Amino acid sequence: MLLRSLFFFVILVTGISGCSNQLAATRNLCIEKVGVVGLCETEKHDKYLEGLANGSPYKGGLIDGKEYVVTKPLMVYRVWDKSATWSQYSKWWSFDKPEGPIDSWRRKFNVCSDPKWGAHNVFSKCLLKVDTKVVIGTGQSIKCDSETLPSSESTQVYIPNKLVSDEVYVENCETNPWP
């Protein structure tokens, strides 16, 4: 009986150890891929979601953005026009708090200065909900009415918020004046 109990204990410990080692390896892979703790690259990429986020040269969007799943609440930021309240929870976000003169910020994140893009006079600071699927990449070049902005090395976050169906994947938001 003692031998049988010891046998099951060894199998249990080995199984748990194997699972925890696999989980640790997966989490380390996730951390190294993006450099943000709390994101895991999905094994099966949602090509539709990635297609919504990825753009073409001079049309905006992301360059080779990849899908990730949020594994712990993460802070994200969005600059928007306070007169267009519907845009507060739109799709384009960043892990970087907005800083510097607005023109520097615009160029860093490929945001046109055209009036139809809004005033960009407030920013939201929110937490991404756990289990949300997002697409992360760098900014594609964009041709605006008044200028052409080259591709950007800044990391951008595409969050598939759907305001018409109240599917919003951020919470605990604060709005702040900016710049």
C-alpha positions as a Markdown table, in Angstrom:
| # | Residue | x | y | z |
|---|---|---|---|---|
| 1 | Met | 0.0 | 0.0 | 0.0 |
| 2 | Leu | 2.8 | 2.4 | 0.9 |
| 3 | Leu | 4.6 | 1.6 | -2.3 |
| 4 | Arg | 1.4 | 2.2 | -4.4 |
| 5 | Ser | 0.8 | 5.6 | -2.6 |
| 6 | Leu | 4.4 | 6.6 | -3.2 |
| 7 | Phe | 4.1 | 5.7 | -6.9 |
| 8 | Phe | 0.9 | 7.9 | -7.3 |
| 9 | Phe | 2.7 | 10.7 | -5.4 |
| 10 | Val | 5.7 | 10.6 | -7.8 |
| 11 | Ile | 3.3 | 10.6 | -10.8 |
| 12 | Leu | 1.4 | 13.6 | -9.4 |
| 13 | Val | 4.5 | 15.6 | -8.6 |
| 14 | Thr | 6.0 | 14.8 | -12.0 |
| 15 | Gly | 2.8 | 15.8 | -13.8 |
| 16 | Ile | 2.4 | 19.1 | -11.8 |
| 17 | Ser | 6.1 | 19.9 | -12.4 |
| 18 | Gly | 5.8 | 19.2 | -16.1 |
| 19 | Cys | 2.8 | 21.5 | -16.3 |
| 20 | Ser | 4.3 | 24.3 | -14.3 |
| 21 | Asn | 7.5 | 24.1 | -16.4 |
| 22 | Gln | 5.5 | 24.3 | -19.6 |
| 23 | Leu | 3.5 | 27.2 | -18.2 |
| 24 | Ala | 6.6 | 29.0 | -17.1 |
| 25 | Ala | 8.2 | 28.5 | -20.5 |
| 26 | Thr | 5.0 | 29.8 | -22.3 |
| 27 | Arg | 4.9 | 32.9 | -20.0 |
| 28 | Asn | 8.6 | 33.6 | -20.6 |
| 29 | Leu | 8.1 | 33.3 | -24.3 |
| 30 | Cys | 5.2 | 35.8 | -24.0 |
| 31 | Ile | 7.2 | 38.3 | -22.0 |
| 32 | Glu | 10.2 | 38.2 | -24.4 |
| 33 | Lys | 8.1 | 38.5 | -27.5 |
| 34 | Val | 6.5 | 41.9 | -26.6 |
| 35 | Gly | 8.5 | 43.1 | -23.6 |
| 36 | Val | 5.2 | 43.6 | -21.7 |
| 37 | Val | 4.4 | 41.3 | -18.8 |
| 38 | Gly | 0.7 | 40.3 | -19.0 |
| 39 | Leu | 0.5 | 39.5 | -22.7 |
| 40 | Cys | 0.8 | 36.1 | -24.4 |
| 41 | Glu | 1.0 | 35.5 | -28.1 |
| 42 | Thr | -1.8 | 33.3 | -29.2 |
| 43 | Glu | -1.0 | 29.9 | -30.7 |
| 44 | Lys | -3.6 | 30.2 | -33.4 |
| 45 | His | -3.7 | 33.7 | -34.8 |
| 46 | Asp | -7.0 | 35.2 | -35.6 |
| 47 | Lys | -6.3 | 36.3 | -39.2 |
| 48 | Tyr | -9.5 | 38.3 | -39.3 |
| 49 | Leu | -8.6 | 40.4 | -36.2 |
| 50 | Glu | -5.0 | 40.8 | -37.4 |
| 51 | Gly | -6.4 | 41.9 | -40.8 |
| 52 | Leu | -8.5 | 44.6 | -39.2 |
| 53 | Ala | -5.4 | 46.0 | -37.5 |
| 54 | Asn | -2.7 | 45.6 | -40.2 |
| 55 | Gly | -2.6 | 48.2 | -42.9 |
| 56 | Ser | -0.8 | 48.9 | -46.2 |
| 57 | Pro | 1.8 | 51.5 | -46.9 |
| 58 | Tyr | 0.4 | 55.1 | -46.8 |
| 59 | Lys | -3.0 | 53.8 | -45.5 |
| 60 | Gly | -2.2 | 53.6 | -41.8 |
| 61 | Gly | -2.8 | 50.6 | -39.4 |
| 62 | Leu | 0.0 | 48.3 | -38.2 |
| 63 | Ile | 3.0 | 46.7 | -39.8 |
| 64 | Asp | 2.9 | 42.9 | -39.2 |
| 65 | Gly | 0.9 | 43.3 | -36.0 |
| 66 | Lys | 0.4 | 40.0 | -34.1 |
| 67 | Glu | -2.5 | 38.9 | -31.9 |
| 68 | Tyr | -2.0 | 38.6 | -28.1 |
| 69 | Val | -4.2 | 37.7 | -25.2 |
| 70 | Val | -4.2 | 39.9 | -22.0 |
| 71 | Thr | -3.3 | 37.8 | -19.0 |
| 72 | Lys | -3.4 | 40.5 | -16.4 |
| 73 | Pro | -4.9 | 44.1 | -16.4 |
| 74 | Leu | -2.6 | 46.4 | -18.4 |
| 75 | Met | -2.6 | 50.2 | -18.5 |
| 76 | Val | -3.3 | 51.6 | -22.0 |
| 77 | Tyr | -3.6 | 55.2 | -23.2 |
| 78 | Arg | -5.7 | 56.8 | -26.0 |
| 79 | Val | -5.6 | 60.5 | -27.1 |
| 80 | Trp | -9.0 | 61.7 | -28.5 |
| 81 | Asp | -11.1 | 64.8 | -29.2 |
| 82 | Lys | -13.4 | 65.6 | -26.2 |
| 83 | Ser | -16.1 | 67.0 | -28.5 |
| 84 | Ala | -16.4 | 63.5 | -30.1 |
| 85 | Thr | -17.2 | 61.5 | -27.0 |
| 86 | Trp | -17.9 | 58.4 | -29.1 |
| 87 | Ser | -14.1 | 58.3 | -29.9 |
| 88 | Gln | -13.1 | 57.8 | -26.3 |
| 89 | Tyr | -13.2 | 54.0 | -26.6 |
| 90 | Ser | -12.2 | 53.6 | -30.2 |
| 91 | Lys | -9.7 | 51.0 | -31.4 |
| 92 | Trp | -6.2 | 52.6 | -31.4 |
| 93 | Trp | -4.2 | 52.7 | -28.1 |
| 94 | Ser | -0.7 | 52.7 | -26.7 |
| 95 | Phe | 1.2 | 51.5 | -23.7 |
| 96 | Asp | 3.0 | 54.9 | -23.6 |
| 97 | Lys | 1.5 | 57.8 | -21.7 |
| 98 | Pro | 1.1 | 60.8 | -24.1 |
| 99 | Glu | 4.0 | 63.2 | -23.6 |
| 100 | Gly | 5.7 | 66.1 | -25.2 |
| 101 | Pro | 4.3 | 68.6 | -27.7 |
| 102 | Ile | 1.3 | 67.3 | -29.6 |
| 103 | Asp | 3.2 | 67.5 | -32.9 |
| 104 | Ser | 5.9 | 65.1 | -31.6 |
| 105 | Trp | 3.3 | 62.8 | -30.3 |
| 106 | Arg | 1.4 | 62.8 | -33.6 |
| 107 | Arg | 4.6 | 61.9 | -35.6 |
| 108 | Lys | 5.6 | 59.2 | -33.0 |
| 109 | Phe | 2.2 | 57.4 | -33.5 |
| 110 | Asn | 1.4 | 58.3 | -37.1 |
| 111 | Val | -1.7 | 60.5 | -36.4 |
| 112 | Cys | -2.7 | 63.0 | -39.0 |
| 113 | Ser | -3.1 | 66.7 | -38.1 |
| 114 | Asp | -6.1 | 67.0 | -40.5 |
| 115 | Pro | -9.2 | 68.5 | -38.9 |
| 116 | Lys | -11.2 | 65.4 | -39.7 |
| 117 | Trp | -8.9 | 63.5 | -37.3 |
| 118 | Gly | -10.1 | 65.6 | -34.4 |
| 119 | Ala | -8.4 | 68.0 | -31.9 |
| 120 | His | -6.6 | 65.4 | -29.8 |
| 121 | Asn | -7.1 | 67.5 | -26.6 |
| 122 | Val | -7.7 | 64.8 | -24.0 |
| 123 | Phe | -6.4 | 61.3 | -23.2 |
| 124 | Ser | -7.9 | 58.3 | -21.5 |
| 125 | Lys | -5.9 | 56.0 | -19.2 |
| 126 | Cys | -7.7 | 52.6 | -18.9 |
| 127 | Leu | -7.0 | 49.1 | -17.9 |
| 128 | Leu | -7.2 | 46.4 | -20.6 |
| 129 | Lys | -9.5 | 43.6 | -19.4 |
| 130 | Val | -8.0 | 40.1 | -18.8 |
| 131 | Asp | -8.7 | 37.6 | -21.7 |
| 132 | Thr | -9.0 | 40.4 | -24.3 |
| 133 | Lys | -7.5 | 39.7 | -27.6 |
| 134 | Val | -5.5 | 42.6 | -29.0 |
| 135 | Val | -3.1 | 43.2 | -32.0 |
| 136 | Ile | 0.2 | 44.8 | -31.3 |
| 137 | Gly | 2.7 | 46.2 | -33.8 |
| 138 | Thr | 4.4 | 49.3 | -35.1 |
| 139 | Gly | 2.7 | 52.0 | -37.1 |
| 140 | Gln | 2.3 | 51.8 | -40.9 |
| 141 | Ser | 3.0 | 54.9 | -43.0 |
| 142 | Ile | 0.0 | 57.1 | -43.7 |
| 143 | Lys | -0.9 | 59.7 | -46.3 |
| 144 | Cys | -2.9 | 62.5 | -44.7 |
| 145 | Asp | -4.5 | 65.5 | -46.5 |
| 146 | Ser | -1.7 | 67.8 | -45.5 |
| 147 | Glu | 1.3 | 65.5 | -45.0 |
| 148 | Thr | 2.6 | 62.0 | -45.4 |
| 149 | Leu | 3.9 | 60.3 | -42.2 |
| 150 | Pro | 6.5 | 57.5 | -42.5 |
| 151 | Ser | 6.2 | 54.2 | -40.7 |
| 152 | Ser | 6.8 | 54.4 | -37.0 |
| 153 | Glu | 8.8 | 52.3 | -34.5 |
| 154 | Ser | 6.4 | 53.1 | -31.7 |
| 155 | Thr | 4.3 | 50.2 | -30.4 |
| 156 | Gln | 0.6 | 50.6 | -31.0 |
| 157 | Val | -2.3 | 48.5 | -29.6 |
| 158 | Tyr | -5.4 | 47.7 | -31.6 |
| 159 | Ile | -8.3 | 46.9 | -29.3 |
| 160 | Pro | -11.4 | 45.6 | -31.1 |
| 161 | Asn | -13.9 | 47.8 | -29.1 |
| 162 | Lys | -17.3 | 47.7 | -30.7 |
| 163 | Leu | -19.3 | 50.7 | -29.4 |
| 164 | Val | -22.5 | 49.8 | -31.2 |
| 165 | Ser | -22.8 | 46.5 | -29.4 |
| 166 | Asp | -21.3 | 47.8 | -26.1 |
| 167 | Glu | -18.3 | 45.5 | -26.4 |
| 168 | Val | -15.6 | 47.6 | -24.7 |
| 169 | Tyr | -12.5 | 45.8 | -23.6 |
| 170 | Val | -11.1 | 48.5 | -21.3 |
| 171 | Glu | -12.3 | 49.5 | -17.8 |
| 172 | Asn | -11.5 | 51.8 | -14.9 |
| 173 | Cys | -10.9 | 54.7 | -17.2 |
| 174 | Glu | -9.8 | 58.2 | -16.3 |
| 175 | Thr | -9.9 | 61.2 | -18.7 |
| 176 | Asn | -7.3 | 63.9 | -18.5 |
| 177 | Pro | -6.8 | 67.1 | -20.5 |
| 178 | Trp | -3.9 | 67.1 | -22.9 |
| 179 | Pro | -1.4 | 68.4 | -24.0 |
